[in-house]
Amino acid sequence: MVWMHRGKAIPLEIYHGVPKGWNAAETIAEHQSLGGTCPIGGPNANEPGAPAWLPERDAWLQYRATLYRVADGLKEDDLACVELAVRYIELRYIGSYSGFIRSLLSRRLKHATLSAAQRQRLHEHFLQLVLDGERTEEFRHYLALWRRILTADQRLETLQKVSATLGAAASEWLDERFQHAAKR
């Protein structure tokens, strides 16, 4: 069986798999190496989620539970969780629950402390998504976060770049979304 994303085939074992470097143990180890203070390990997840026939079912459940704990760490402004959240958003992984996880992380990042470098990385990532025509479901949450971290100069540069690359209508569309996101 195959799942499709923007015309690209994604086999179900990949779609319901764990992205490289993001299994629970790797994520917890990276959190510790970044000096994380909020515990993101916990009891094994055992609820239904991935089909029982998938070979990585347990690993997938632990990966998802760990990322939910990273999102919980954002509420406590754990700087290691902030970095992991930024990295996961940048990953652009398309898999089961990945959009829900990115939405959650982006909503929580709006209230977290981001470094100037992290704000810049997210800005560049969101701009590239626009230029690439990527509008996954979580993009509306990205817009709200982007609007919050965007400087006036970056906004002007972004709208100019989008206009030059995609046309005035695309730039106007994005400007309207920035304004809408500001009202939320």
OpenMM code with the backbone's topology and positions (N, CA, C; nanometers):
from openmm import Vec3, app, unit

residues = "MET VAL TRP MET HIS ARG GLY LYS ALA ILE PRO LEU GLU ILE TYR HIS GLY VAL PRO LYS GLY TRP ASN ALA ALA GLU THR ILE ALA GLU HIS GLN SER LEU GLY GLY THR CYS PRO ILE GLY GLY PRO ASN ALA ASN GLU PRO GLY ALA PRO ALA TRP LEU PRO GLU ARG ASP ALA TRP LEU GLN TYR ARG ALA THR LEU TYR ARG VAL ALA ASP GLY LEU LYS GLU ASP ASP LEU ALA CYS VAL GLU LEU ALA VAL ARG TYR ILE GLU LEU ARG TYR ILE GLY SER TYR SER GLY PHE ILE ARG SER LEU LEU SER ARG ARG LEU LYS HIS ALA THR LEU SER ALA ALA GLN ARG GLN ARG LEU HIS GLU HIS PHE LEU GLN LEU VAL LEU ASP GLY GLU ARG THR GLU GLU PHE ARG HIS TYR LEU ALA LEU TRP ARG ARG ILE LEU THR ALA ASP GLN ARG LEU GLU THR LEU GLN LYS VAL SER ALA THR LEU GLY ALA ALA ALA SER GLU TRP LEU ASP GLU ARG PHE GLN HIS ALA ALA LYS ARG".split()
positions = [
    Vec3(0.0831, -0.1182, 0.0000),
    Vec3(0.0000, 0.0000, 0.0000),
    Vec3(0.0877, 0.1247, 0.0000),
    Vec3(0.0344, 0.2305, -0.0612),
    Vec3(0.1109, 0.3538, -0.0737),
    Vec3(0.0222, 0.4720, -0.0372),
    Vec3(0.0797, 0.5694, 0.0324),
    Vec3(0.0119, 0.6936, 0.0635),
    Vec3(0.0721, 0.7983, -0.0268),
    Vec3(-0.0077, 0.8929, -0.0755),
    Vec3(0.0407, 0.9948, -0.1691),
    Vec3(0.0455, 1.1310, -0.1007),
    Vec3(0.1508, 1.2064, -0.1281),
    Vec3(0.1623, 1.3450, -0.0840),
    Vec3(0.2135, 1.4270, -0.2012),
    Vec3(0.1292, 1.5192, -0.2489),
    Vec3(0.1644, 1.6068, -0.3610),
    Vec3(0.2192, 1.5274, -0.4804),
    Vec3(0.1552, 1.4159, -0.5101),
    Vec3(0.1939, 1.3339, -0.6236),
    Vec3(0.3121, 1.2414, -0.5979),
    Vec3(0.3669, 1.2467, -0.4796),
    Vec3(0.4818, 1.1618, -0.4458),
    Vec3(0.4327, 1.0431, -0.3635),
    Vec3(0.4714, 0.9250, -0.4051),
    Vec3(0.4314, 0.8032, -0.3340),
    Vec3(0.5144, 0.7852, -0.2077),
    Vec3(0.4464, 0.7594, -0.0983),
    Vec3(0.5134, 0.7312, 0.0293),
    Vec3(0.4626, 0.5951, 0.0770),
    Vec3(0.5485, 0.4930, 0.0742),
    Vec3(0.5039, 0.3608, 0.1208),
    Vec3(0.4552, 0.3680, 0.2651),
    Vec3(0.3550, 0.2878, 0.2964),
    Vec3(0.2967, 0.2931, 0.4307),
    Vec3(0.3961, 0.2610, 0.5411),
    Vec3(0.4955, 0.1759, 0.5123),
    Vec3(0.5939, 0.1475, 0.6175),
    Vec3(0.6802, 0.2703, 0.6460),
    Vec3(0.6927, 0.3612, 0.5490),
    Vec3(0.7619, 0.4887, 0.5716),
    Vec3(0.6643, 0.5861, 0.6392),
    Vec3(0.5434, 0.5947, 0.5850),
    Vec3(0.4422, 0.6861, 0.6376),
    Vec3(0.4127, 0.6576, 0.7851),
    Vec3(0.4084, 0.5319, 0.8225),
    Vec3(0.3854, 0.4937, 0.9619),
    Vec3(0.5158, 0.4587, 1.0321),
    Vec3(0.6267, 0.5040, 0.9776),
    Vec3(0.7562, 0.4766, 1.0377),
    Vec3(0.8054, 0.5935, 1.1214),
    Vec3(0.9289, 0.5844, 1.1612),
    Vec3(0.9931, 0.6865, 1.2440),
    Vec3(1.1004, 0.7528, 1.1594),
    Vec3(1.0987, 0.8868, 1.1503),
    Vec3(1.2036, 0.9521, 1.0721),
    Vec3(1.3419, 0.9249, 1.1320),
    Vec3(1.4401, 0.9150, 1.0439),
    Vec3(1.5772, 0.8865, 1.0866),
    Vec3(1.6237, 0.9904, 1.1891),
    Vec3(1.6758, 0.9406, 1.3003),
    Vec3(1.7280, 1.0271, 1.4057),
    Vec3(1.6238, 1.0714, 1.5074),
    Vec3(1.4997, 1.0267, 1.4915),
    Vec3(1.3924, 1.0745, 1.5786),
    Vec3(1.3259, 0.9645, 1.6606),
    Vec3(1.3876, 0.8465, 1.6709),
    Vec3(1.3231, 0.7490, 1.7585),
    Vec3(1.3320, 0.8015, 1.9020),
    Vec3(1.2540, 0.7435, 1.9907),
    Vec3(1.2430, 0.7960, 2.1273),
    Vec3(1.3795, 0.8075, 2.1950),
    Vec3(1.4605, 0.7031, 2.1864),
    Vec3(1.5911, 0.7049, 2.2539),
    Vec3(1.6811, 0.8146, 2.1963),
    Vec3(1.6814, 0.8303, 2.0645),
    Vec3(1.7650, 0.9334, 2.0013),
    Vec3(1.7180, 1.0736, 2.0399),
    Vec3(1.5877, 1.0926, 2.0437),
    Vec3(1.5335, 1.2244, 2.0787),
    Vec3(1.5645, 1.2584, 2.2240),
    Vec3(1.5487, 1.1605, 2.3116),
    Vec3(1.5790, 1.1829, 2.4535),
    Vec3(1.7283, 1.2118, 2.4725),
    Vec3(1.8127, 1.1380, 2.4035),
    Vec3(1.9575, 1.1607, 2.4133),
    Vec3(1.9948, 1.2991, 2.3618),
    Vec3(1.9346, 1.3407, 2.2522),
    Vec3(1.9642, 1.4741, 2.1976),
    Vec3(1.9148, 1.5820, 2.2926),
    Vec3(1.8002, 1.5613, 2.3518),
    Vec3(1.7468, 1.6558, 2.4504),
    Vec3(1.8452, 1.6720, 2.5665),
    Vec3(1.8982, 1.5603, 2.6137),
    Vec3(1.9954, 1.5660, 2.7233),
    Vec3(2.1232, 1.6369, 2.6798),
    Vec3(2.1703, 1.6089, 2.5558),
    Vec3(2.2937, 1.6734, 2.5092),
    Vec3(2.2754, 1.8243, 2.4910),
    Vec3(2.1518, 1.8670, 2.4707),
    Vec3(2.1227, 2.0102, 2.4584),
    Vec3(2.0984, 2.0761, 2.5942),
    Vec3(2.1110, 1.9987, 2.7003),
    Vec3(2.0945, 2.0532, 2.8351),
    Vec3(1.9496, 2.0647, 2.8791),
    Vec3(1.8633, 1.9795, 2.8259),
    Vec3(1.7219, 1.9842, 2.8612),
    Vec3(1.6976, 1.9654, 3.0093),
    Vec3(1.6011, 2.0369, 3.0614),
    Vec3(1.5687, 2.0310, 3.2037),
    Vec3(1.4346, 1.9645, 3.2308),
    Vec3(1.3480, 1.9602, 3.1316),
    Vec3(1.2154, 1.9004, 3.1463),
    Vec3(1.2242, 1.7537, 3.1036),
    Vec3(1.1736, 1.6612, 3.1837),
    Vec3(1.1827, 1.5201, 3.1432),
    Vec3(1.0935, 1.4914, 3.0218),
    Vec3(1.1511, 1.4311, 2.9185),
    Vec3(1.0702, 1.3949, 2.8018),
    Vec3(1.0604, 1.2442, 2.7848),
    Vec3(1.1254, 1.1702, 2.8729),
    Vec3(1.1082, 1.0257, 2.8750),
    Vec3(0.9850, 0.9940, 2.9580),
    Vec3(0.9383, 0.8761, 2.9481),
    Vec3(0.8218, 0.8416, 3.0280),
    Vec3(0.7825, 0.6979, 3.0057),
    Vec3(0.6661, 0.6613, 3.0555),
    Vec3(0.6210, 0.5241, 3.0354),
    Vec3(0.5985, 0.4970, 2.8874),
    Vec3(0.6153, 0.3732, 2.8489),
    Vec3(0.5935, 0.3351, 2.7095),
    Vec3(0.4489, 0.3595, 2.6703),
    Vec3(0.4330, 0.4187, 2.5537),
    Vec3(0.2996, 0.4376, 2.4974),
    Vec3(0.2517, 0.3025, 2.4465),
    Vec3(0.1284, 0.2719, 2.4715),
    Vec3(0.0775, 0.1434, 2.4248),
    Vec3(-0.0632, 0.1535, 2.3666),
    Vec3(-0.1108, 0.2772, 2.3479),
    Vec3(-0.2434, 0.2949, 2.2918),
    Vec3(-0.2433, 0.2633, 2.1427),
    Vec3(-0.3602, 0.2413, 2.0854),
    Vec3(-0.3635, 0.2185, 1.9407),
    Vec3(-0.3147, 0.3440, 1.8679),
    Vec3(-0.2659, 0.3299, 1.7528),
    Vec3(-0.2193, 0.4451, 1.6767),
    Vec3(-0.1721, 0.4038, 1.5402),
    Vec3(-0.0786, 0.3156, 1.5354),
    Vec3(-0.0287, 0.2638, 1.4079),
    Vec3(-0.0866, 0.1237, 1.3887),
    Vec3(-0.1082, 0.0849, 1.2644),
    Vec3(-0.1609, -0.0500, 1.2402),
    Vec3(-0.0726, -0.1572, 1.3036),
    Vec3(-0.1357, -0.2584, 1.3601),
    Vec3(-0.0636, -0.3646, 1.4304),
    Vec3(0.0313, -0.4415, 1.3391),
    Vec3(0.0056, -0.4424, 1.2090),
    Vec3(0.0885, -0.5196, 1.1167),
    Vec3(0.2196, -0.4499, 1.0816),
    Vec3(0.2342, -0.3225, 1.1174),
    Vec3(0.3591, -0.2523, 1.0839),
    Vec3(0.4733, -0.2980, 1.1735),
    Vec3(0.5892, -0.3243, 1.1144),
    Vec3(0.7011, -0.3736, 1.1952),
    Vec3(0.7515, -0.2719, 1.2974),
    Vec3(0.7381, -0.1420, 1.2698),
    Vec3(0.7887, -0.0393, 1.3607),
    Vec3(0.6801, 0.0176, 1.4498),
    Vec3(0.5712, -0.0543, 1.4683),
    Vec3(0.4569, 0.0001, 1.5412),
    Vec3(0.4961, 0.0527, 1.6791),
    Vec3(0.5663, -0.0275, 1.7584),
    Vec3(0.6028, 0.0160, 1.8931),
    Vec3(0.6979, 0.1355, 1.8874),
    Vec3(0.7954, 0.1314, 1.7977),
    Vec3(0.8894, 0.2435, 1.7850),
    Vec3(0.8149, 0.3711, 1.7462),
    Vec3(0.7150, 0.3566, 1.6573),
    Vec3(0.6375, 0.4726, 1.6142),
    Vec3(0.5580, 0.5306, 1.7306),
    Vec3(0.4964, 0.4452, 1.8104),
    Vec3(0.4202, 0.4934, 1.9259),
    Vec3(0.5098, 0.5678, 2.0242),
    Vec3(0.6322, 0.5171, 2.0473),
    Vec3(0.7251, 0.5826, 2.1415),
    Vec3(0.7742, 0.7160, 2.0849),
    Vec3(0.8011, 0.7182, 1.9538),
    Vec3(0.8434, 0.8422, 1.8861),
    Vec3(0.7368, 0.9499, 1.9023),
    Vec3(0.6118, 0.9151, 1.8743),
    Vec3(0.5019, 1.0122, 1.8841),
    Vec3(0.4856, 1.0601, 2.0283),
    Vec3(0.4873, 0.9688, 2.1247),
    Vec3(0.4724, 1.0070, 2.2647),
    Vec3(0.5859, 1.0985, 2.3096),
    Vec3(0.7071, 1.0712, 2.2638),
    Vec3(0.8218, 1.1549, 2.3005),
    Vec3(0.8069, 1.2951, 2.2438),
    Vec3(0.7595, 1.3065, 2.1202),
    Vec3(0.7394, 1.4401, 2.0624),
    Vec3(0.6272, 1.5154, 2.1340),
    Vec3(0.5263, 1.4450, 2.1801),
    Vec3(0.4237, 1.5112, 2.2611),
    Vec3(0.4828, 1.5620, 2.3919),
    Vec3(0.5789, 1.4885, 2.4472),
    Vec3(0.6454, 1.5349, 2.5700),
    Vec3(0.7364, 1.6547, 2.5409),
    Vec3(0.7961, 1.6571, 2.4213),
    Vec3(0.8727, 1.7759, 2.3801),
    Vec3(0.7787, 1.8961, 2.3771),
    Vec3(0.6592, 1.8775, 2.3224),
    Vec3(0.5605, 1.9863, 2.3191),
    Vec3(0.5249, 2.0302, 2.4615),
    Vec3(0.5140, 1.9353, 2.5535),
    Vec3(0.4879, 1.9708, 2.6936),
    Vec3(0.6037, 2.0522, 2.7505),
    Vec3(0.7256, 2.0174, 2.7115),
    Vec3(0.8427, 2.0925, 2.7570),
    Vec3(0.8436, 2.2357, 2.7074),
    Vec3(0.7788, 2.2622, 2.5956),
    Vec3(0.7697, 2.3992, 2.5450),
    Vec3(0.6882, 2.4867, 2.6395),
    Vec3(0.5896, 2.4276, 2.7050),
    Vec3(0.5097, 2.5040, 2.8013),
    Vec3(0.5952, 2.5491, 2.9186),
    Vec3(0.7016, 2.4730, 2.9451),
    Vec3(0.7915, 2.5073, 3.0551),
    Vec3(0.9132, 2.5850, 3.0056),
    Vec3(0.9120, 2.6199, 2.8788),
    Vec3(1.0194, 2.6970, 2.8158),
    Vec3(1.1550, 2.6274, 2.8262),
    Vec3(1.1527, 2.4952, 2.8171),
    Vec3(1.2762, 2.4163, 2.8153),
    Vec3(1.3469, 2.4457, 2.6826),
    Vec3(1.4653, 2.5046, 2.6895),
    Vec3(1.5347, 2.5482, 2.5685),
    Vec3(1.5738, 2.4322, 2.4772),
    Vec3(1.5991, 2.3151, 2.5347),
    Vec3(1.6290, 2.1978, 2.4525),
    Vec3(1.5040, 2.1545, 2.3760),
    Vec3(1.3893, 2.1621, 2.4396),
    Vec3(1.2635, 2.1303, 2.3709),
    Vec3(1.2361, 2.2318, 2.2606),
    Vec3(1.2695, 2.3572, 2.2841),
    Vec3(1.2531, 2.4600, 2.1805),
    Vec3(1.3371, 2.4224, 2.0593),
    Vec3(1.4616, 2.3867, 2.0813),
    Vec3(1.5498, 2.3500, 1.9695),
    Vec3(1.4986, 2.2266, 1.8973),
    Vec3(1.4550, 2.1259, 1.9714),
    Vec3(1.4021, 2.0052, 1.9078),
    Vec3(1.2766, 2.0361, 1.8271),
    Vec3(1.1914, 2.1230, 1.8788),
    Vec3(1.0696, 2.1613, 1.8061),
    Vec3(1.1037, 2.2322, 1.6754),
    Vec3(1.1992, 2.3227, 1.6802),
    Vec3(1.2421, 2.3933, 1.5578),
    Vec3(1.2979, 2.2923, 1.4575),
    Vec3(1.3804, 2.2010, 1.5046),
    Vec3(1.4381, 2.0998, 1.4156),
    Vec3(1.3301, 2.0118, 1.3527),
    Vec3(1.2307, 1.9739, 1.4320),
    Vec3(1.1257, 1.8870, 1.3783),
    Vec3(1.0443, 1.9599, 1.2710),
    Vec3(1.0157, 2.0865, 1.2942),
    Vec3(0.9449, 2.1646, 1.1928),
    Vec3(1.0293, 2.1751, 1.0660),
    Vec3(1.1572, 2.1994, 1.0824),
    Vec3(1.2470, 2.2093, 0.9660),
    Vec3(1.2586, 2.0766, 0.8909),
    Vec3(1.2381, 1.9664, 0.9599),
    Vec3(1.2532, 1.8336, 0.9002),
    Vec3(1.1596, 1.8116, 0.7817),
    Vec3(1.0405, 1.8677, 0.7872),
    Vec3(0.9402, 1.8521, 0.6809),
    Vec3(0.9054, 1.7058, 0.6553),
    Vec3(0.9105, 1.6270, 0.7580),
    Vec3(0.8779, 1.4856, 0.7463),
    Vec3(0.7282, 1.4693, 0.7213),
    Vec3(0.6937, 1.3902, 0.6227),
    Vec3(0.5537, 1.3594, 0.5943),
    Vec3(0.5290, 1.2154, 0.6380),
    Vec3(0.4534, 1.2018, 0.7434),
    Vec3(0.4207, 1.0704, 0.7968),
    Vec3(0.2982, 1.0808, 0.8848),
    Vec3(0.2536, 0.9687, 0.9331),
    Vec3(0.1359, 0.9650, 1.0174),
    Vec3(0.1555, 1.0526, 1.1409),
    Vec3(0.0610, 1.1403, 1.1654),
    Vec3(0.0588, 1.2336, 1.2780),
    Vec3(0.1628, 1.3452, 1.2683),
    Vec3(0.2479, 1.3459, 1.1682),
    Vec3(0.3525, 1.4487, 1.1625),
    Vec3(0.2938, 1.5889, 1.1519),
    Vec3(0.1869, 1.6053, 1.0773),
    Vec3(0.1237, 1.7372, 1.0663),
    Vec3(0.0626, 1.7819, 1.1985),
    Vec3(-0.0006, 1.6883, 1.2698),
    Vec3(-0.0575, 1.7212, 1.4006),
    Vec3(0.0541, 1.7615, 1.4973),
    Vec3(0.1649, 1.6894, 1.4907),
    Vec3(0.2772, 1.7201, 1.5797),
    Vec3(0.3351, 1.8565, 1.5453),
    Vec3(0.3556, 1.8843, 1.4167),
    Vec3(0.4084, 2.0155, 1.3779),
    Vec3(0.3129, 2.1283, 1.4169),
    Vec3(0.1827, 2.1052, 1.4029),
    Vec3(0.0843, 2.2064, 1.4446),
    Vec3(0.0970, 2.2349, 1.5938),
    Vec3(0.1026, 2.1285, 1.6720),
    Vec3(0.1152, 2.1441, 1.8168),
    Vec3(0.2437, 2.2179, 1.8530),
    Vec3(0.3537, 2.1763, 1.7928),
    Vec3(0.4821, 2.2404, 1.8231),
    Vec3(0.4797, 2.3879, 1.7844),
    Vec3(0.4245, 2.4202, 1.6682),
    Vec3(0.4237, 2.5604, 1.6258),
    Vec3(0.3327, 2.6448, 1.7151),
    Vec3(0.2195, 2.5899, 1.7582),
    Vec3(0.1328, 2.6651, 1.8500),
    Vec3(0.2038, 2.6913, 1.9827),
    Vec3(0.2758, 2.5931, 2.0309),
    Vec3(0.3457, 2.6098, 2.1600),
    Vec3(0.4692, 2.6983, 2.1459),
    Vec3(0.5334, 2.6951, 2.0292),
    Vec3(0.6514, 2.7802, 2.0094),
    Vec3(0.6156, 2.9286, 2.0126),
    Vec3(0.4908, 2.9623, 1.9839),
    Vec3(0.4492, 3.1031, 1.9881),
    Vec3(0.4699, 3.1633, 2.1267),
    Vec3(0.4702, 3.0794, 2.2285),
    Vec3(0.4806, 3.1274, 2.3660),
    Vec3(0.6147, 3.0929, 2.4302),
    Vec3(0.7050, 3.0376, 2.3518),
    Vec3(0.8355, 2.9957, 2.4038),
    Vec3(0.9418, 3.1011, 2.3719),
    Vec3(1.0535, 3.0893, 2.4398),
    Vec3(1.1664, 3.1780, 2.4151),
    Vec3(1.2499, 3.1202, 2.3020),
    Vec3(1.2563, 3.1927, 2.1923),
    Vec3(1.3370, 3.1504, 2.0772),
    Vec3(1.4566, 3.2433, 2.0640),
    Vec3(1.5702, 3.1844, 2.0308),
    Vec3(1.6886, 3.2663, 2.0060),
    Vec3(1.6727, 3.3368, 1.8718),
    Vec3(1.7560, 3.4356, 1.8488),
    Vec3(1.7532, 3.5057, 1.7198),
    Vec3(1.7815, 3.4085, 1.6060),
    Vec3(1.8730, 3.3160, 1.6271),
    Vec3(1.9062, 3.2180, 1.5235),
    Vec3(1.7877, 3.1256, 1.4951),
    Vec3(1.7159, 3.0843, 1.5980),
    Vec3(1.5992, 2.9987, 1.5783),
    Vec3(1.4883, 3.0732, 1.5049),
    Vec3(1.4675, 3.1989, 1.5413),
    Vec3(1.3669, 3.2794, 1.4704),
    Vec3(1.4044, 3.2928, 1.3234),
    Vec3(1.5320, 3.3136, 1.2964),
    Vec3(1.5779, 3.3262, 1.1577),
    Vec3(1.5606, 3.1950, 1.0818),
    Vec3(1.5949, 3.0841, 1.1452),
    Vec3(1.5777, 2.9532, 1.0800),
    Vec3(1.4315, 2.9265, 1.0471),
    Vec3(1.3417, 2.9568, 1.1404),
    Vec3(1.2001, 2.9364, 1.1143),
    Vec3(1.1510, 3.0291, 1.0035),
    Vec3(1.1939, 3.1530, 1.0069),
    Vec3(1.1572, 3.2485, 0.9015),
    Vec3(1.1997, 3.1943, 0.7645),
    Vec3(1.3238, 3.1520, 0.7533),
    Vec3(1.3731, 3.0996, 0.6257),
    Vec3(1.2976, 2.9736, 0.5842),
    Vec3(1.2647, 2.8887, 0.6805),
    Vec3(1.1910, 2.7659, 0.6515),
    Vec3(1.0510, 2.7986, 0.5993),
    Vec3(0.9812, 2.8866, 0.6682),
    Vec3(0.8455, 2.9215, 0.6268),
    Vec3(0.8462, 2.9899, 0.4899),
    Vec3(0.9434, 3.0757, 0.4666),
    Vec3(0.9547, 3.1402, 0.3357),
    Vec3(0.9763, 3.0358, 0.2271),
    Vec3(1.0612, 2.9391, 0.2525),
    Vec3(1.0870, 2.8350, 0.1523),
    Vec3(0.9614, 2.7524, 0.1257),
    Vec3(0.8835, 2.7270, 0.2290),
    Vec3(0.7571, 2.6561, 0.2086),
    Vec3(0.6654, 2.7333, 0.1135),
    Vec3(0.6585, 2.8648, 0.1332),
    Vec3(0.5768, 2.9481, 0.0445),
    Vec3(0.6306, 2.9414, -0.0976),
    Vec3(0.7609, 2.9569, -0.1129),
    Vec3(0.8216, 2.9555, -0.2463),
    Vec3(0.8048, 2.8194, -0.3140),
    Vec3(0.8021, 2.7122, -0.2349),
    Vec3(0.7850, 2.5773, -0.2888),
    Vec3(0.6383, 2.5399, -0.3108),
    Vec3(0.5479, 2.6273, -0.2663),
    Vec3(0.4058, 2.5982, -0.2824),
    Vec3(0.3526, 2.4954, -0.1853),
    Vec3(0.4203, 2.4755, -0.0735),
    Vec3(0.3775, 2.3775, 0.0279),
    Vec3(0.2748, 2.4417, 0.1207),
    Vec3(0.1558, 2.3888, 0.1208),
    Vec3(0.0505, 2.4395, 0.2087),
    Vec3(-0.0144, 2.3231, 0.2825),
    Vec3(0.0625, 2.2559, 0.3641),
    Vec3(0.0058, 2.1468, 0.4424),
    Vec3(-0.0908, 2.2057, 0.5459),
    Vec3(-0.1686, 2.1210, 0.6056),
    Vec3(-0.2733, 2.1647, 0.6989),
    Vec3(-0.2188, 2.2550, 0.8095),
    Vec3(-0.0991, 2.2258, 0.8572),
    Vec3(-0.0440, 2.3033, 0.9690),
    Vec3(0.0078, 2.4402, 0.9286),
    Vec3(0.0049, 2.4714, 0.7993),
    Vec3(0.0606, 2.5988, 0.7533),
    Vec3(-0.0080, 2.7174, 0.8199),
    Vec3(-0.1353, 2.7071, 0.8508),
    Vec3(-0.2042, 2.8191, 0.9168),
    Vec3(-0.1440, 2.8446, 1.0554),
    Vec3(-0.0979, 2.7390, 1.1225),
    Vec3(-0.0321, 2.7573, 1.2519),
    Vec3(0.1083, 2.8157, 1.2323),
    Vec3(0.1726, 2.7750, 1.1229),
    Vec3(0.3024, 2.8345, 1.0906),
    Vec3(0.2877, 2.9849, 1.0698),
    Vec3(0.1816, 3.0252, 0.9990),
    Vec3(0.1613, 3.1677, 0.9737),
    Vec3(0.1490, 3.2464, 1.1040),
    Vec3(0.0767, 3.1926, 1.2004),
    Vec3(0.0609, 3.2613, 1.3286),
    Vec3(0.1951, 3.2735, 1.4007),
    Vec3(0.2749, 3.1678, 1.3977),
    Vec3(0.4080, 3.1725, 1.4579),
    Vec3(0.4987, 3.2665, 1.3792),
    Vec3(0.4952, 3.2544, 1.2476),
    Vec3(0.5808, 3.3377, 1.1620),
    Vec3(0.5516, 3.4846, 1.1860),
    Vec3(0.4260, 3.5194, 1.1909),
    Vec3(0.3875, 3.6594, 1.2134),
    Vec3(0.4426, 3.7093, 1.3459),
    Vec3(0.4443, 3.6224, 1.4457),
    Vec3(0.4915, 3.6623, 1.5781),
    Vec3(0.6428, 3.6861, 1.5803),
    Vec3(0.7194, 3.6109, 1.5001),
    Vec3(0.8656, 3.6212, 1.5051),
    Vec3(0.9221, 3.7112, 1.3955),
    Vec3(0.8393, 3.7497, 1.3004),
    Vec3(0.8827, 3.8254, 1.1844),
    Vec3(0.9092, 3.9716, 1.2208),
    Vec3(1.0241, 4.0227, 1.1794),
    Vec3(1.0512, 4.1649, 1.1968),
    Vec3(0.9884, 4.2409, 1.0800),
    Vec3(0.9744, 4.3718, 1.0958),
    Vec3(0.9175, 4.4549, 0.9888),
    Vec3(1.0038, 4.4457, 0.8624),
    Vec3(1.1352, 4.4470, 0.8792),
    Vec3(1.2249, 4.4368, 0.7632),
    Vec3(1.2109, 4.3008, 0.6946),
    Vec3(1.2027, 4.1935, 0.7744),
    Vec3(1.1868, 4.0599, 0.7161),
    Vec3(1.0536, 4.0493, 0.6412),
    Vec3(0.9509, 4.1090, 0.6961),
    Vec3(0.8194, 4.1047, 0.6305),
    Vec3(0.8266, 4.1726, 0.4943),
    Vec3(0.8851, 4.2891, 0.4905),
    Vec3(0.8978, 4.3616, 0.3642),
    Vec3(0.9818, 4.2817, 0.2640),
    Vec3(1.0954, 4.2305, 0.3079),
    Vec3(1.1814, 4.1491, 0.2207),
    Vec3(1.1086, 4.0243, 0.1715),
    Vec3(1.0334, 3.9610, 0.2625),
    Vec3(0.9591, 3.8400, 0.2268),
    Vec3(0.8566, 3.8703, 0.1187),
    Vec3(0.7784, 3.9752, 0.1384),
    Vec3(0.6744, 4.0096, 0.0412),
    Vec3(0.7360, 4.0472, -0.0934),
    Vec3(0.8505, 4.1154, -0.0912),
    Vec3(0.9195, 4.1495, -0.2161),
    Vec3(0.9708, 4.0246, -0.2860),
    Vec3(1.0284, 3.9327, -0.2094),
    Vec3(1.0817, 3.8093, -0.2682),
    Vec3(0.9696, 3.7232, -0.3258),
    Vec3(0.8609, 3.7123, -0.2532),
    Vec3(0.7472, 3.6335, -0.3013),
    Vec3(0.6892, 3.6979, -0.4273),
    Vec3(0.6804, 3.8288, -0.4279),
    Vec3(0.6291, 3.8987, -0.5460),
    Vec3(0.7197, 3.8762, -0.6663),
    Vec3(0.8500, 3.8865, -0.6454),
    Vec3(0.9455, 3.8688, -0.7554),
    Vec3(0.9482, 3.7244, -0.8052),
    Vec3(0.9261, 3.6296, -0.7167),
    Vec3(0.9351, 3.4882, -0.7521),
    Vec3(0.8026, 3.4312, -0.8007),
    Vec3(0.6951, 3.4637, -0.7288),
    Vec3(0.5655, 3.4018, -0.7561),
    Vec3(0.4605, 3.4981, -0.8117),
    Vec3(0.4912, 3.6273, -0.8051),
    Vec3(0.3980, 3.7262, -0.8573),
    Vec3(0.3301, 3.8063, -0.7486),
    Vec3(0.2713, 3.9178, -0.7910),
    Vec3(0.2074, 4.0102, -0.6974),
    Vec3(0.0901, 3.9455, -0.6240),
    Vec3(0.0140, 3.8615, -0.6906),
    Vec3(-0.1018, 3.7981, -0.6266),
    Vec3(-0.0578, 3.7107, -0.5089),
    Vec3(0.0516, 3.6388, -0.5251),
    Vec3(0.1023, 3.5547, -0.4166),
    Vec3(0.1491, 3.6407, -0.2996),
    Vec3(0.2131, 3.7517, -0.3300),
    Vec3(0.2589, 3.8426, -0.2256),
    Vec3(0.1396, 3.9027, -0.1508),
    Vec3(0.0369, 3.9408, -0.2235),
    Vec3(-0.0843, 3.9946, -0.1603),
    Vec3(-0.1527, 3.8887, -0.0745),
    Vec3(-0.1570, 3.7652, -0.1256),
    Vec3(-0.2154, 3.6548, -0.0495),
    Vec3(-0.1421, 3.6384, 0.0840),
    Vec3(-0.0084, 3.6373, 0.0793),
    Vec3(0.0704, 3.6190, 0.2005),
    Vec3(0.0519, 3.7367, 0.2954),
    Vec3(0.0509, 3.8580, 0.2427),
    Vec3(0.0320, 3.9763, 0.3269),
    Vec3(-0.1032, 3.9710, 0.3982),
    Vec3(-0.2065, 3.9262, 0.3272),
    Vec3(-0.3380, 3.9105, 0.3906),
    Vec3(-0.3317, 3.8071, 0.5024),
    Vec3(-0.2583, 3.6990, 0.4808),
    Vec3(-0.2461, 3.5945, 0.5834),
    Vec3(-0.1684, 3.6460, 0.7045),
    Vec3(-0.0662, 3.7256, 0.6807),
    Vec3(0.0071, 3.7851, 0.7918),
    Vec3(-0.0867, 3.8739, 0.8754),
    Vec3(-0.1680, 3.9509, 0.8075),
    Vec3(-0.2601, 4.0398, 0.8790),
    Vec3(-0.3632, 3.9591, 0.9564),
    Vec3(-0.4135, 3.8529, 0.8949),
    Vec3(-0.5125, 3.7675, 0.9624),
    Vec3(-0.4492, 3.6999, 1.0846),
    Vec3(-0.3278, 3.6517, 1.0684),
    Vec3(-0.2588, 3.5838, 1.1787),
    Vec3(-0.2332, 3.6812, 1.2938),
    Vec3(-0.2133, 3.8088, 1.2611),
    Vec3(-0.1866, 3.9081, 1.3655),
    Vec3(-0.3090, 3.9304, 1.4528),
    Vec3(-0.4277, 3.9076, 1.3995),
    Vec3(-0.5516, 3.9296, 1.4751),
    Vec3(-0.5830, 3.8156, 1.5697),
    Vec3(-0.5163, 3.7016, 1.5532),
    Vec3(-0.5455, 3.5842, 1.6375),
    Vec3(-0.4818, 3.5963, 1.7728),
] * unit.nanometer
topology = app.Topology()
chain = topology.addChain("A")
for resn in residues:
    res = topology.addResidue(resn, chain)
    for name in ("N", "CA", "C"):
        topology.addAtom(name, app.Element.getBySymbol(name[0]), res)
